[in-house]
Amino acid sequence: MSVLLQAEHVSKHFPGAGFGSPGTVALDAVSLGIDSARPAITAVVGESGSGKTTLARVLLGLIAPTSGRVLYHGQDLTTLDSETRRNFRRDVQAIFQDPYEVYNPFYRVDHVLTTPVRKFRLAQSKAAERDLIAIALRSVGLRPEEILGRYPHQLSGGQRQRIMVARAVLMRPKLIVADEPVSMVDASLRATILGSLAKLNQEMGISIIYITHDLATAYQVSHNLLVMYRAAVVEAGDAERIVQAPQHPYTQLLISAIPQADTNRVWLDSNREAAGTAGPAGCRFAPRCPRADATCIAAAPPLLKVAPDRAVACFRYPDGAVLSELAEVLTGHDKAAVEG
């Protein structure tokens, strides 16, 4: 596998506010690899506080892990020279959650598009710059003549967010990390933005890490799923298989919470009363798990490989082998495979 970006047992601990405060563990030994030769959409799902955004910021190099490391083409992000870091900034692009705070209200929206073009010398002339920007805007369903020359407050939230997708497209990246890109836009525009991301994967071969709390949208657009709970990965693998037959109790809980048009039909058994209380060394999910027993309360389960494309952190699968690399269960999807 040709690995573009890899997190190796990454943990992040934020210190507490006061003396003696234990602080917060936001990531606990999370590993993830992105294969540059087989672009795929990997969704990271979980409730608020599960560590999704911290994982995104660590992968982007915006914050340093407390332990573990993030590698770009095999090199630690903290040791990159200026030229390699510049390549990293071009290859790995970000789309953030809030489409309001990424703009300077004193500049027209053109500014967020022309700045990367000039900084990375993507065009040789003003005419080539305009053409490049126009192509990027059209690729996300925007008309340049309706967007360029306007101020951020003159555009809708959906338009602003799609401009940020277009900005990422301008760089011709190999990976886009999209952190809750549709959570602050109207429901009618979510499908448009997610469709744009899927199109980038299919037509331009860009891998995407889609971070969301919405399992339904993750299922619609992703090839792989990583389910996180309290800073750790509890289930990972092929998206279709996980949603159709979830194996970890937390994943089952997430799926059972998806709204149903028919209130008389349920996805899974709705009896979710916890069976025990776990101590610091126990399974994170034991206090909410209806199947927790003394083993779960006493120790945390490792991530077990239970099928070629499935991994679950649960003692209910004693025949599973301890997973050494998460990439073993994440399916790669090249352009031809997706389009076919």
N, C-alpha and C positions, 0 to 999 in steps of 0.2 A: 504494500500500500504506500502511495506517495502522500505523505502527511503534510498538509499545508499548515495547520494549527493544531496543537495538542496540549491539553492540560493533563499534567501528571500528578495525581493525588493532591490536588489543590485544596487547601483549607484557608479560611479567613476568619480571624477572631477580632472583633471590635472591643476595645477596653470599655469598662463601665464608667459611668459619669462621676462616681464618688470613690473615696478610698475604701478598699476592700470589696468593691463591687465585682462580681464575677465576669461581667461583660457579656457579649453575645457571640455565639458561634454561628456565623452566617453561611459558611461552607465547611463541610467535613469530608476531606479526602475524596473529592470528586475528580474523576478522570474522563476525558472526552477527546476524541480525535476526529478531524475533518479531512477526508480524503480528497485531494485536489483533482485526482483523475476521474472520480466518480461523483459528480455533484448531486447532492440530495438536500431535501428540506427536513431538518431535524427540529421537532418542537419540544421545548422544555416547559412542562406544565406543573402546576401545583398552586396551592392556596397562597395568599399573601403571607410573607414572612418565611417562605420555604427556601429562599436563597437564590431565586431565579435571576433577579437583577444584579445581585452581587456576582454571580457567575458571569453574566454578560460583561460587567465592568472589568472583571479580572481578565477575561479573554481579549478584551479590547486594549488592555494595558493601561487602563485609567486608574486602577488601584493595584497595588502589589499584593500577592498572596502572603499570608503569614507563614505558610509552609507549602512545599510542593513548588512546581514551576510550570510556566506556560512557554511552549516552544513554537517558534516560527521557522519552518523548514529546518527543524532540529536545533535551532539556536534559542537560548534563553532570552526572553524579551528584555530582561534587565541588563543584558550584556551586548545588545545590538549596537553596531557602529552607526554613524549618522546616515550613511547610504542605505544600509539594510533596514534601518528604522523607517526611512522614507518609503522604501518598497513595501514594508509592512502596512504603513498608513494608507497606501494606495490599494493594496490587495484586500485589506480587511476594513470594511466600511460599517457604519452604525446608523440605525434609524431608531430614534428615541421615542418614548411614549408621548411626551407633551409637545404638540405641534405649535404651541403658543410661545414657549420660552426659548426656542432655538433661533428666533429672529430678533434682530435689532430693529426696533420700530422706526428708527431714524433713516434706515436704508430701504430702498426698494428691494423687492424679492429677488431681483436680478443679482444682487450682491452675493447671495449664498450659492449662486450657480457660477458666476464669473470668477470668484475667488479661487476655488480648486482648479479651474481650467488654467488660470494664470500661474498659480503656485507650482503646479505639476507640469506646466508647459504642454498642455494637451492640444493646443491649436497654434498654428503659425501666423495667423492673422485674425483681425477682428471679424472678418466675414466667416472664416472657418470656425471661430468661437461661437458666433450666432447660430450657424448650422448645427454645430455639436449640441448646443443647448436645446435647440428646437427639436432635434431627434430624441433627446432624453425626455423632454416634456411629453412629446407625443407617445412615447413608449409607455407612459403611465396614464394615458387617457386625457391629457391636458392640451389645450390649444395655445401655442405660444402667444398669439396675438391677443388673447384674453388674459394672460398671466403677466407677461413682462411689462415693466414700467409701473406696476402697481405696488402699493405698500401692504405690509402684512395684514393690517386691520381691514383692508378692502377685500380680503379673500376669506372664504369659509375655512373651517378647521380641516375639512377633508381635502381642500385644495392645498392648504399649507403642508399637510402631511404627505400628499403625493409629490409635492415639490421636493421634499426631503428624500423620497424614494428616487426621484429623477437625479438629485444631486449624487446619490450613491451610484446610480447607473453611469453617470458621466465618467467615473473613475475606472470603469471596466474592471470591477473588483473580482476576486475569486470567492469571496465570502462576504455576506451581509449578516450582521447581528441585529435583528429587529426586536427591540424590547417593548412589548405591548403596543405595537404600532397602530392598532385599531381601537384601543380601549376608550379613547377620548373623541371619537368621531361618530357621526350618526350611523345607525344600523344600516341605512340604505347605502352607505359608502364603504362599509366594511368588506363586502364582497368584492367591490372594485379594487380596493387596495390589496386584499389578499390575492385576488386574481392577477394583479400586476406582479406580485412577488413570485407566484407560481410560474408566470410567463417568463420572468427573468431566469428562473431555474431551467425551464424547458428549452428556451430559445437561445439563451446566452451562456448556459452552463455554469451559472453562479450557484454555489452552495449557500444555504440560508439556515441560520439558527433563529427559529421563531419562538420567542418567549411570551408565554401567555398563561392566564389563569383559566381560560376558556377552552375546555377539552373539546367542545363541539367544533370550533373553528380549527383547532389543531388537527383533529381527525380529518377534516375536509381537505387540508392542503399539505399535510406532512407525509413523508415516507417512514420516518422513525419517530418514536416518542421516548422522552426521558421524563419520568414522573419523579418529582422531588417532594420530600416531606422533611421539615425541620433540618434543612441544610444538607441532606444526603439523598442520593438516588435510591429509590425503593423498587423501581421497575423500569426496564428499558428494552427496546427492541422494535420490531416491525409494528407500525401504527395500526394496521388493519387487525392484526392478531391480538394486540393488546386490548383494543376497544371491543372486539367481538368476544374475547375470552380473557378478561382481566384476572390476574392471578394474585396480586398483592391486595390485601383487604382495603388499603387506602385507595388504590386505583378503582376497586369495586365501589367504594363510597363515592368517589368523584363521578363515576358513570351513573350511579343510581340517582345522583342529584341533578342530572340533566333534565330540564322540563319536558313533560310529555303532553302532546295535544289531547290524548285520552287519559283522563285522571284515573281510570280504572285499570290501566295497564302500567306495569312497572318493569324496569330493566332487570333489577335484582331484588333479592330479599331485603325488605326495608328494616329488618330488625338489626339495629346497629348499636345496641347498648353494650358498653365496654365490660370486659370480664375480669379486669385486673388493673392494678396500678404499678407501673414500672419505676424502678429506681434509676439513678443516673447512668448505670451501666446497661440497662435494659433496652429493648426495642423502643424506638421513638414513638411508634404508633400504638404500642400496647394499651395505653389508657383509653384509646378510642376503638380498639379492635374487639369484635365480638368473639374472636377465636383465640385470644391471648391465653397462655397458660404459664406455668412456673418457669419454663425455659425462656419464654419471651421476656418475662419480668427480670430474669437473672442476667441475661446477656443480649447484646445486639447481634442480629444475624448479619453475615456477610452477604455480598451480592453473588447470587448463585446462578450459574448458567443452566437453565432448565430445558432449553431447546436451542437449535442452531441460531435462532434469531430472537431469543428471549432471555432476559435476566431478571431475577426477582430477589429482593432482600427479605426473605421470609423463611422461618424454620419449618414451614409446612411442606417444603420440598427437599427432604433429606438426601435424595438421590442426585441433586444438582451439584455440579463441580464449582468450586470457588473461582470466580471470574478474575482473570489477571488483567485483561484489557477490555474496556467497554466497546472498543471498535469491533470486537469479535461478534457482537450481536446486532450492530447497526448496519443495515443494508445500504450498500452504495447503489446509486441510480445514475447511470450515465445518460447523456442526452437522448440517444437512440432508444433506450429502454423506456424512458418517460414518454417520449412522443409516440412510441409504438403501443 
